[in-house]
Amino acid sequence: MINLIHSQLFLLTFTIGTYVVAVWLYRRTKLMLLHPLLTSLLVIIVGIKSAGIPYPEYAGATKIIDFLLGVSVVALGYLLYEQMIHMKGNITAMLTSVLVGSVVGIVSVILIARALGADPRVVSSLEPKSITTAIAVTVCQHSGGIPALTAIVVIVVGIFGAVVGPVILRILRIESKLAKGLALGAAAHAVGTARAMELGAVEGAISGLAIGLMGVMTAIMVPVIEVIMKYL
């Protein structure tokens, strides 16, 4: 029994099965707190902890999921290629929007965290909250933050943005598919993009592009803004 629990087949089945059930539960209830990413994350953590499975062992057994994540990124690139027509004449507006979003996102979290008396390392950990985990952790490490905290914050921000984002866009009566895609991708990275793809192919493709643009701009702007904020 112990050997079965530690096997790659069991851990993969457990991970995928947990996510599938979490998706079913979320679709049935529509409750924000039961978002599949959050629910499956908590169940998996409790599961491997209870079974005494070290994280390196779990990560090694499920590395094929990381590989498939790379494949999914390529798929987003193909989807973007199919929707190139929607980008013509809008490149400047898109770049400007993502740049403003990046600056506002970084500055706002710095001001709020400082106002609440957060430690400088915590502030540095929160700065890349709106970009995908891989880039966010790297930015955090270079700015002296706590990578584990950054990873958690990125997940929470992604879930919140994916759930609340479409509601806000609807309240503001934003109908542009381009605007919806940019907003969800820039604010809620991969989780937001998954939600954008549910809205439509154009929204999903533009959201995928926004992930990359937001990652690059945030990586550039974090050290610049940190230097400016020291003098304020």
KAKA-V504494 format. One record per run of one state. SS is the DSSP state (a for helix, b for strand, c for the rest). FROM is the first residue (numbers start at 1). LEN is the number of residues. If there is no record, write none. Layout:
ss:SS from:FROM len:LEN
ss:SS from:FROM len:LEN
This chain:
ss:c from:1 len:1
ss:a from:2 len:4
ss:c from:6 len:2
ss:a from:8 len:22
ss:c from:30 len:2
ss:a from:32 len:3
ss:c from:35 len:1
ss:a from:36 len:15
ss:c from:51 len:4
ss:a from:55 len:7
ss:c from:62 len:1
ss:a from:63 len:20
ss:c from:83 len:1
ss:a from:84 len:3
ss:c from:87 len:4
ss:a from:91 len:25
ss:c from:116 len:4
ss:a from:120 len:8
ss:c from:128 len:5
ss:a from:133 len:10
ss:c from:143 len:4
ss:a from:147 len:25
ss:c from:172 len:5
ss:a from:177 len:23
ss:c from:200 len:1
ss:a from:201 len:30
ss:c from:231 len:2
